[in-house]
């Protein structure tokens, strides 16, 4: 399935990008909430 290296269909690339953006956004929100929680103690 992974033949040709980075020659993926456009939809797959966009889907992966959206997934990565969501993961990064959740990580940033989690870290921000954690820091807020630590500060409020």
PDB file of N, CA, C, O and CB in Angstrom:
ATOM      1  N   UNK A   1       0.832  -1.208   0.000  1.00  0.00           N
ATOM      2  CA  UNK A   1       0.000   0.000   0.000  1.00  0.00           C
ATOM      3  C   UNK A   1       0.871   1.264   0.000  1.00  0.00           C
ATOM      4  O   UNK A   1       0.526   2.266  -0.627  1.00  0.00           O
ATOM      5  CB  UNK A   1      -0.944   0.003   1.226  1.00  0.00           C
ATOM      6  N   UNK A   2       1.996   1.201   0.708  1.00  0.00           N
ATOM      7  CA  UNK A   2       2.880   2.375   0.771  1.00  0.00           C
ATOM      8  C   UNK A   2       3.953   2.289  -0.298  1.00  0.00           C
ATOM      9  O   UNK A   2       5.140   2.228   0.021  1.00  0.00           O
ATOM     10  CB  UNK A   2       3.531   2.497   2.164  1.00  0.00           C
ATOM     11  N   UNK A   3       3.552   2.285  -1.567  1.00  0.00           N
ATOM     12  CA  UNK A   3       4.544   2.232  -2.640  1.00  0.00           C
ATOM     13  C   UNK A   3       4.724   3.622  -3.236  1.00  0.00           C
ATOM     14  O   UNK A   3       3.739   4.295  -3.541  1.00  0.00           O
ATOM     15  CB  UNK A   3       4.124   1.217  -3.737  1.00  0.00           C
ATOM     16  N   UNK A   4       5.961   4.059  -3.405  1.00  0.00           N
ATOM     17  CA  UNK A   4       6.225   5.375  -3.989  1.00  0.00           C
ATOM     18  C   UNK A   4       6.447   6.446  -2.939  1.00  0.00           C
ATOM     19  O   UNK A   4       6.512   7.629  -3.272  1.00  0.00           O
ATOM     20  CB  UNK A   4       5.086   5.780  -4.883  1.00  0.00           C
ATOM     21  N   UNK A   5       6.565   6.053  -1.665  1.00  0.00           N
ATOM     22  CA  UNK A   5       6.903   7.028  -0.634  1.00  0.00           C
ATOM     23  C   UNK A   5       5.775   7.994  -0.356  1.00  0.00           C
ATOM     24  O   UNK A   5       4.737   7.611   0.185  1.00  0.00           O
ATOM     25  CB  UNK A   5       8.129   7.792  -1.029  1.00  0.00           C
ATOM     26  N   UNK A   6       5.978   9.269  -0.731  1.00  0.00           N
ATOM     27  CA  UNK A   6       5.035  10.320  -0.355  1.00  0.00           C
ATOM     28  C   UNK A   6       3.944  10.540  -1.405  1.00  0.00           C
ATOM     29  O   UNK A   6       3.290  11.583  -1.395  1.00  0.00           O
ATOM     30  CB  UNK A   6       5.781  11.615  -0.121  1.00  0.00           C
ATOM     31  N   UNK A   7       3.734   9.583  -2.306  1.00  0.00           N
ATOM     32  CA  UNK A   7       2.716   9.773  -3.352  1.00  0.00           C
ATOM     33  C   UNK A   7       1.366   9.265  -2.862  1.00  0.00           C
ATOM     34  O   UNK A   7       0.888   8.212  -3.283  1.00  0.00           O
ATOM     35  CB  UNK A   7       3.123   9.041  -4.663  1.00  0.00           C
ATOM     36  N   UNK A   8       0.762  10.041  -1.957  1.00  0.00           N
ATOM     37  CA  UNK A   8      -0.541   9.682  -1.405  1.00  0.00           C
ATOM     38  C   UNK A   8      -1.631  10.467  -2.132  1.00  0.00           C
ATOM     39  O   UNK A   8      -1.363  11.524  -2.703  1.00  0.00           O
ATOM     40  CB  UNK A   8      -0.592   9.956   0.126  1.00  0.00           C
ATOM     41  N   UNK A   9      -2.854   9.950  -2.112  1.00  0.00           N
ATOM     42  CA  UNK A   9      -3.972  10.728  -2.657  1.00  0.00           C
ATOM     43  C   UNK A   9      -4.167  12.019  -1.867  1.00  0.00           C
ATOM     44  O   UNK A   9      -3.834  12.091  -0.685  1.00  0.00           O
ATOM     45  CB  UNK A   9      -5.270   9.894  -2.641  1.00  0.00           C
ATOM     46  N   UNK A  10      -4.712  13.041  -2.537  1.00  0.00           N
ATOM     47  CA  UNK A  10      -4.861  14.346  -1.910  1.00  0.00           C
ATOM     48  C   UNK A  10      -5.772  14.273  -0.692  1.00  0.00           C
ATOM     49  O   UNK A  10      -5.483  14.883   0.337  1.00  0.00           O
ATOM     50  CB  UNK A  10      -5.405  15.355  -2.911  1.00  0.00           C
ATOM     51  N   UNK A  11      -6.871  13.528  -0.801  1.00  0.00           N
ATOM     52  CA  UNK A  11      -7.800  13.429   0.322  1.00  0.00           C
ATOM     53  C   UNK A  11      -7.141  12.836   1.552  1.00  0.00           C
ATOM     54  O   UNK A  11      -7.398  13.268   2.675  1.00  0.00           O
ATOM     55  CB  UNK A  11      -9.000  12.596  -0.065  1.00  0.00           C
ATOM     56  N   UNK A  12      -6.281  11.832   1.331  1.00  0.00           N
ATOM     57  CA  UNK A  12      -5.594  11.202   2.450  1.00  0.00           C
ATOM     58  C   UNK A  12      -4.660  12.194   3.132  1.00  0.00           C
ATOM     59  O   UNK A  12      -4.600  12.257   4.360  1.00  0.00           O
ATOM     60  CB  UNK A  12      -4.811   9.972   1.976  1.00  0.00           C
ATOM     61  N   UNK A  13      -3.932  12.967   2.331  1.00  0.00           N
ATOM     62  CA  UNK A  13      -3.019  13.959   2.907  1.00  0.00           C
ATOM     63  C   UNK A  13      -3.784  14.994   3.712  1.00  0.00           C
ATOM     64  O   UNK A  13      -3.363  15.365   4.807  1.00  0.00           O
ATOM     65  CB  UNK A  13      -2.205  14.649   1.806  1.00  0.00           C
ATOM     66  N   UNK A  14      -4.912  15.464   3.174  1.00  0.00           N
ATOM     67  CA  UNK A  14      -5.712  16.468   3.880  1.00  0.00           C
ATOM     68  C   UNK A  14      -6.260  15.866   5.172  1.00  0.00           C
ATOM     69  O   UNK A  14      -6.264  16.520   6.215  1.00  0.00           O
ATOM     70  CB  UNK A  14      -6.873  16.986   2.982  1.00  0.00           C
ATOM     71  N   UNK A  15      -6.723  14.615   5.098  1.00  0.00           N
ATOM     72  CA  UNK A  15      -7.243  13.953   6.292  1.00  0.00           C
ATOM     73  C   UNK A  15      -6.175  13.831   7.371  1.00  0.00           C
ATOM     74  O   UNK A  15      -6.435  14.108   8.541  1.00  0.00           O
ATOM     75  CB  UNK A  15      -7.784  12.574   5.938  1.00  0.00           C
ATOM     76  N   UNK A  16      -4.970  13.416   6.976  1.00  0.00           N
ATOM     77  CA  UNK A  16      -3.887  13.299   7.938  1.00  0.00           C
ATOM     78  C   UNK A  16      -3.556  14.661   8.548  1.00  0.00           C
ATOM     79  O   UNK A  16      -3.308  14.767   9.749  1.00  0.00           O
ATOM     80  CB  UNK A  16      -2.645  12.695   7.273  1.00  0.00           C
ATOM     81  N   UNK A  17      -3.556  15.693   7.719  1.00  0.00           N
ATOM     82  CA  UNK A  17      -3.276  17.046   8.221  1.00  0.00           C
ATOM     83  C   UNK A  17      -4.310  17.479   9.244  1.00  0.00           C
ATOM     84  O   UNK A  17      -3.966  18.060  10.273  1.00  0.00           O
ATOM     85  CB  UNK A  17      -3.237  18.050   7.068  1.00  0.00           C
ATOM     86  N   UNK A  18      -5.583  17.197   8.962  1.00  0.00           N
ATOM     87  CA  UNK A  18      -6.652  17.568   9.903  1.00  0.00           C
ATOM     88  C   UNK A  18      -6.474  16.812  11.210  1.00  0.00           C
ATOM     89  O   UNK A  18      -6.622  17.385  12.289  1.00  0.00           O
ATOM     90  CB  UNK A  18      -8.052  17.275   9.299  1.00  0.00           C
ATOM     91  N   UNK A  19      -6.152  15.512  11.112  1.00  0.00           N
ATOM     92  CA  UNK A  19      -5.945  14.717  12.328  1.00  0.00           C
ATOM     93  C   UNK A  19      -4.793  15.291  13.139  1.00  0.00           C
ATOM     94  O   UNK A  19      -4.903  15.424  14.357  1.00  0.00           O
ATOM     95  CB  UNK A  19      -5.670  13.237  11.976  1.00  0.00           C
ATOM     96  N   UNK A  20      -3.683  15.633  12.478  1.00  0.00           N
ATOM     97  CA  UNK A  20      -2.524  16.188  13.193  1.00  0.00           C
ATOM     98  C   UNK A  20      -2.869  17.516  13.849  1.00  0.00           C
ATOM     99  O   UNK A  20      -2.462  17.774  14.982  1.00  0.00           O
ATOM    100  CB  UNK A  20      -1.339  16.372  12.237  1.00  0.00           C
ATOM    101  N   UNK A  21      -3.633  18.380  13.127  1.00  0.00           N
ATOM    102  CA  UNK A  21      -4.025  19.677  13.696  1.00  0.00           C
ATOM    103  C   UNK A  21      -4.886  19.462  14.933  1.00  0.00           C
ATOM    104  O   UNK A  21      -4.714  20.147  15.941  1.00  0.00           O
ATOM    105  CB  UNK A  21      -4.789  20.534  12.649  1.00  0.00           C
ATOM    106  N   UNK A  22      -5.817  18.506  14.857  1.00  0.00           N
ATOM    107  CA  UNK A  22      -6.678  18.226  16.009  1.00  0.00           C
ATOM    108  C   UNK A  22      -5.851  17.726  17.193  1.00  0.00           C
ATOM    109  O   UNK A  22      -6.058  18.161  18.326  1.00  0.00           O
ATOM    110  CB  UNK A  22      -7.756  17.188  15.638  1.00  0.00           C
ATOM    111  N   UNK A  23      -4.916  16.815  16.929  1.00  0.00           N
ATOM    112  CA  UNK A  23      -4.082  16.285  18.015  1.00  0.00           C
ATOM    113  C   UNK A  23      -3.265  17.415  18.648  1.00  0.00           C
ATOM    114  O   UNK A  23      -3.196  17.520  19.873  1.00  0.00           O
ATOM    115  CB  UNK A  23      -3.139  15.164  17.488  1.00  0.00           C
ATOM    116  N   UNK A  24      -2.653  18.250  17.826  1.00  0.00           N
ATOM    117  CA  UNK A  24      -1.844  19.353  18.354  1.00  0.00           C
ATOM    118  C   UNK A  24      -2.712  20.326  19.146  1.00  0.00           C
ATOM    119  O   UNK A  24      -2.305  20.803  20.206  1.00  0.00           O
ATOM    120  CB  UNK A  24      -1.125  20.095  17.209  1.00  0.00           C
ATOM    121  N   UNK A  25      -3.922  20.624  18.627  1.00  0.00           N
ATOM    122  CA  UNK A  25      -4.817  21.545  19.321  1.00  0.00           C
ATOM    123  C   UNK A  25      -5.200  20.983  20.693  1.00  0.00           C
ATOM    124  O   UNK A  25      -5.213  21.713  21.684  1.00  0.00           O
ATOM    125  CB  UNK A  25      -6.081  21.812  18.475  1.00  0.00           C
ATOM    126  N   UNK A  26      -5.515  19.676  20.747  1.00  0.00           N
ATOM    127  CA  UNK A  26      -5.870  19.061  22.027  1.00  0.00           C
ATOM    128  C   UNK A  26      -4.693  19.099  22.990  1.00  0.00           C
ATOM    129  O   UNK A  26      -4.875  19.351  24.181  1.00  0.00           O
ATOM    130  CB  UNK A  26      -6.336  17.613  21.820  1.00  0.00           C
ATOM    131  N   UNK A  27      -3.481  18.850  22.486  1.00  0.00           N
ATOM    132  CA  UNK A  27      -2.295  18.892  23.345  1.00  0.00           C
ATOM    133  C   UNK A  27      -2.094  20.295  23.911  1.00  0.00           C
ATOM    134  O   UNK A  27      -1.844  20.454  25.106  1.00  0.00           O
ATOM    135  CB  UNK A  27      -1.042  18.448  22.563  1.00  0.00           C
ATOM    136  N   UNK A  28      -2.202  21.307  23.057  1.00  0.00           N
ATOM    137  CA  UNK A  28      -2.007  22.693  23.502  1.00  0.00           C
ATOM    138  C   UNK A  28      -3.063  23.064  24.539  1.00  0.00           C
ATOM    139  O   UNK A  28      -2.748  23.673  25.562  1.00  0.00           O
ATOM    140  CB  UNK A  28      -2.065  23.671  22.300  1.00  0.00           C
ATOM    141  N   UNK A  29      -4.330  22.691  24.270  1.00  0.00           N
ATOM    142  CA  UNK A  29      -5.399  22.998  25.217  1.00  0.00           C
ATOM    143  C   UNK A  29      -5.171  22.275  26.535  1.00  0.00           C
ATOM    144  O   UNK A  29      -5.382  22.849  27.604  1.00  0.00           O
ATOM    145  CB  UNK A  29      -6.765  22.615  24.632  1.00  0.00           C
ATOM    146  N   UNK A  30      -4.747  21.030  26.468  1.00  0.00           N
ATOM    147  CA  UNK A  30      -4.487  20.269  27.689  1.00  0.00           C
ATOM    148  C   UNK A  30      -3.370  20.895  28.511  1.00  0.00           C
ATOM    149  O   UNK A  30      -3.486  21.019  29.730  1.00  0.00           O
ATOM    150  CB  UNK A  30      -4.133  18.829  27.348  1.00  0.00           C
ATOM    151  N   UNK A  31      -2.289  21.288  27.845  1.00  0.00           N
ATOM    152  CA  UNK A  31      -1.164  21.907  28.550  1.00  0.00           C
ATOM    153  C   UNK A  31      -1.602  23.238  29.167  1.00  0.00           C
ATOM    154  O   UNK A  31      -1.256  23.541  30.308  1.00  0.00           O
ATOM    155  CB  UNK A  31       0.035  22.123  27.588  1.00  0.00           C
ATOM    156  N   UNK A  32      -2.361  24.027  28.410  1.00  0.00           N
ATOM    157  CA  UNK A  32      -2.820  25.322  28.919  1.00  0.00           C
ATOM    158  C   UNK A  32      -3.717  25.125  30.146  1.00  0.00           C
ATOM    159  O   UNK A  32      -3.579  25.836  31.141  1.00  0.00           O
ATOM    160  CB  UNK A  32      -3.579  26.103  27.815  1.00  0.00           C
ATOM    161  N   UNK A  33      -4.637  24.155  30.069  1.00  0.00           N
ATOM    162  CA  UNK A  33      -5.530  23.885  31.202  1.00  0.00           C
ATOM    163  C   UNK A  33      -4.719  23.409  32.410  1.00  0.00           C
ATOM    164  O   UNK A  33      -5.001  23.795  33.544  1.00  0.00           O
ATOM    165  CB  UNK A  33      -6.601  22.824  30.816  1.00  0.00           C
ATOM    166  N   UNK A  34      -3.709  22.568  32.160  1.00  0.00           N
ATOM    167  CA  UNK A  34      -2.871  22.049  33.240  1.00  0.00           C
ATOM    168  C   UNK A  34      -2.104  23.182  33.917  1.00  0.00           C
ATOM    169  O   UNK A  34      -2.022  23.236  35.144  1.00  0.00           O
ATOM    170  CB  UNK A  34      -1.893  20.989  32.703  1.00  0.00           C
ATOM    171  N   UNK A  35      -1.540  24.092  33.109  1.00  0.00           N
ATOM    172  CA  UNK A  35      -0.814  25.226  33.688  1.00  0.00           C
ATOM    173  C   UNK A  35      -1.751  26.116  34.484  1.00  0.00           C
ATOM    174  O   UNK A  35      -1.392  26.588  35.563  1.00  0.00           O
ATOM    175  CB  UNK A  35      -0.120  26.043  32.591  1.00  0.00           C
ATOM    176  N   UNK A  36      -2.948  26.351  33.964  1.00  0.00           N
ATOM    177  CA  UNK A  36      -3.937  27.160  34.680  1.00  0.00           C
ATOM    178  C   UNK A  36      -4.273  26.515  36.016  1.00  0.00           C
ATOM    179  O   UNK A  36      -4.377  27.186  37.043  1.00  0.00           O
ATOM    180  CB  UNK A  36      -5.216  27.339  33.835  1.00  0.00           C
ATOM    181  N   UNK A  37      -4.445  25.175  35.977  1.00  0.00           N
ATOM    182  CA  UNK A  37      -4.766  24.429  37.209  1.00  0.00           C
ATOM    183  C   UNK A  37      -3.634  24.539  38.215  1.00  0.00           C
ATOM    184  O   UNK A  37      -3.877  24.706  39.411  1.00  0.00           O
ATOM    185  CB  UNK A  37      -5.043  22.945  36.893  1.00  0.00           C
ATOM    186  N   UNK A  38      -2.385  24.445  37.734  1.00  0.00           N
ATOM    187  CA  UNK A  38      -1.244  24.557  38.648  1.00  0.00           C
ATOM    188  C   UNK A  38      -1.162  25.960  39.239  1.00  0.00           C
ATOM    189  O   UNK A  38      -0.844  26.120  40.418  1.00  0.00           O
ATOM    190  CB  UNK A  38       0.068  24.212  37.920  1.00  0.00           C
ATOM    191  N   UNK A  39      -1.445  26.974  38.429  1.00  0.00           N
ATOM    192  CA  UNK A  39      -1.359  28.355  38.911  1.00  0.00           C
ATOM    193  C   UNK A  39      -2.426  28.652  39.949  1.00  0.00           C
ATOM    194  O   UNK A  39      -2.203  29.422  40.883  1.00  0.00           O
ATOM    195  CB  UNK A  39      -1.486  29.331  37.751  1.00  0.00           C
ATOM    196  N   UNK A  40      -3.608  28.024  39.774  1.00  0.00           N
ATOM    197  CA  UNK A  40      -4.710  28.350  40.663  1.00  0.00           C
ATOM    198  C   UNK A  40      -4.544  27.714  42.043  1.00  0.00           C
ATOM    199  O   UNK A  40      -5.244  28.095  42.982  1.00  0.00           O
ATOM    200  CB  UNK A  40      -6.017  27.905  40.046  1.00  0.00           C
ATOM    201  N   UNK A  41      -3.630  26.754  42.181  1.00  0.00           N
ATOM    202  CA  UNK A  41      -3.433  26.099  43.488  1.00  0.00           C
ATOM    203  C   UNK A  41      -2.702  27.017  44.452  1.00  0.00           C
ATOM    204  O   UNK A  41      -2.450  26.636  45.595  1.00  0.00           O
ATOM    205  CB  UNK A  41      -2.650  24.786  43.324  1.00  0.00           C
TER     206      UNK A  41
END
